[in-house]
Amino acid sequence: MEHKRNNPEFKESSDKIDLVRMQPEIALLSSMQKSKTLTLIVIIGILGFAGFLYFLYKMA
């Protein structure tokens, strides 16, 4: 009895465009263009982190 696997074959790509698309920053920006909620969450996160750093700076 032969078992067949349904896993797709891995195709390795070395295109420079694919290497750029795999960067997390590029993926985040392209996802933010599609989602208003993600954009809002990222902005709130950046403001919260900046506020926390400002708080630590003032405490020192």
C-alpha positions in Angstrom: 0.0 0.0 0.0 1.5 3.3 -1.1 0.8 6.4 1.0 0.4 9.6 -1.0 1.4 12.9 0.6 -0.7 16.0 0.0 2.1 18.4 0.9 3.0 20.8 -1.9 6.5 20.7 -3.2 8.8 23.4 -1.8 9.9 25.7 -4.5 13.0 27.7 -3.5 13.1 31.1 -5.1 16.1 33.4 -5.1 14.5 36.4 -6.8 15.5 39.7 -5.3 11.9 40.8 -5.2 10.9 37.8 -3.2 13.7 38.4 -0.8 12.4 42.0 -0.3 8.9 40.8 0.2 10.0 38.4 3.0 11.2 41.3 5.1 8.8 41.7 8.1 8.6 45.5 7.7 7.5 45.2 4.1 4.9 42.5 5.0 3.6 44.7 7.9 3.3 47.8 5.6 1.5 45.8 2.9 -0.9 44.4 5.5 -1.5 47.8 7.0 -2.5 49.1 3.6 -5.3 46.5 3.5 -6.5 46.8 7.2 -7.6 50.0 9.0 -7.7 48.1 12.3 -4.1 46.9 12.0 -3.0 50.4 11.1 -4.8 51.8 14.2 -3.3 49.1 16.5 0.2 49.8 15.2 -0.2 53.5 15.7 -1.5 53.0 19.2 1.4 50.6 20.0 4.0 53.1 18.7 2.4 55.9 20.8 2.3 53.7 23.9 5.9 52.7 23.5 7.0 56.3 23.0 5.0 57.3 26.0 6.6 54.6 28.1 10.1 55.7 27.0 9.2 59.3 27.8 8.0 58.2 31.2 11.3 56.3 31.9 13.3 59.3 30.7 11.5 61.7 33.1 11.9 59.2 36.0 15.7 59.2 35.6 
